[in-house]
Amino acid sequence: MVEEIALYIRNSINYENIQPLDENLQLLCVKVIKPKAKPFIFGTWYRHPGSPSEIMHASESALERLEQYDLETSIPKDVNCDIAASPLDHQNIKFLDICNLYQFQQPIHSPTRKTVKSVSV
């Protein structure tokens, strides 16, 4: 199943598409250009639950390429990692390492979705 991501931008905002950073990632980024302000990068990233661990390495490479723009970057993401798990698995650790490396902050500190399979907190 192929899943698509979207990024909606008001038609009055100037932006430039950033070429796909990795065709295996569901990562979409734009450079927003506002009058009298420094441009910045805004994007969105979705990681399907159960994605292979290579996805985390691909995302790190994509962020490394974004860093070459030398612009403030904000990428809200849904990476389906349980960073509250104990012990953390390899992908959760890699995700936290990437967040630390690129100084991304996790503003959500509790589960946003609970299912029958979720562990009760």
C-alpha positions in Angstrom: 0.0 0.0 0.0 1.4 3.4 -1.0 0.6 6.2 1.4 0.9 9.8 0.5 1.6 12.8 2.7 0.5 16.4 2.0 1.6 19.8 3.1 -1.0 22.6 2.7 0.3 26.1 2.2 -1.8 29.3 2.0 -1.7 30.6 -1.6 -0.5 34.0 -0.4 2.8 32.5 1.1 5.8 32.3 -1.2 7.6 29.0 -1.0 10.0 26.7 -3.0 9.7 22.9 -3.1 12.7 21.1 -1.8 13.4 18.2 -4.0 12.6 14.8 -2.5 15.4 14.0 -0.1 14.8 10.2 -0.3 12.2 8.5 -2.3 11.8 5.8 0.4 10.8 8.5 3.0 7.5 10.1 3.4 9.1 13.4 4.0 8.0 16.6 2.3 9.8 19.9 2.8 9.4 23.5 1.5 11.5 26.6 1.9 9.1 29.4 3.0 10.1 32.9 1.8 8.4 35.8 3.6 9.0 39.4 3.0 11.4 41.1 5.4 12.2 37.8 7.1 14.8 35.1 6.8 13.5 32.1 4.9 13.0 28.9 6.8 12.3 25.2 6.1 9.0 23.6 7.0 8.1 20.0 6.4 6.2 16.9 7.5 7.4 13.4 7.9 5.4 10.2 8.4 6.9 6.9 9.4 4.6 3.9 9.0 4.5 1.6 12.1 6.7 -1.4 11.5 8.9 0.4 8.9 12.4 -1.1 8.6 15.2 0.3 10.6 16.8 1.7 7.4 14.1 4.4 7.4 15.7 6.0 10.5 19.1 6.0 8.7 17.5 7.5 5.6 15.8 10.2 7.6 19.1 11.1 9.3 20.7 11.4 5.8 17.8 13.6 4.6 18.2 15.9 7.6 21.9 16.2 7.0 21.1 17.4 3.4 18.5 19.9 4.8 21.2 21.3 7.1 23.2 22.4 4.1 20.5 25.1 3.5 21.6 26.7 6.8 18.1 27.7 7.7 15.8 27.2 10.7 14.0 24.0 10.2 10.7 22.7 11.6 9.4 19.3 10.8 6.3 18.1 12.7 6.4 14.4 12.4 4.4 11.2 13.1 7.1 8.6 13.4 5.2 6.0 15.4 7.9 5.5 18.0 7.2 4.7 21.6 9.8 6.8 23.3 8.2 6.0 26.7 8.8 2.3 26.3 11.1 0.5 28.6 13.5 -0.7 27.4 13.7 1.4 24.2 14.2 -0.6 21.0 16.8 0.2 18.4 14.5 2.4 16.3 13.3 4.5 19.3 16.9 5.0 20.3 17.9 6.0 16.8 15.0 8.4 16.6 16.0 10.1 19.9 19.6 10.3 18.8 18.5 12.1 15.6 16.3 14.5 17.6 19.3 15.3 19.9 21.7 15.6 17.0 19.5 18.1 15.1 18.2 19.8 18.3 14.6 18.8 17.6 12.3 18.8 20.6 9.5 16.4 21.4 6.6 18.6 22.8 4.3 15.5 23.3 5.1 13.5 26.4 2.2 11.0 26.5 0.6 8.7 24.0 -1.6 10.4 21.4 -3.3 7.2 20.4 -4.2 4.1 22.3 -5.5 0.9 20.7 -6.4 -2.6 21.9 -2.7 -3.5 21.3 -1.4 -0.5 23.2 0.2 -1.1 26.6 -1.8 0.7 29.3 0.1 3.5 30.8 
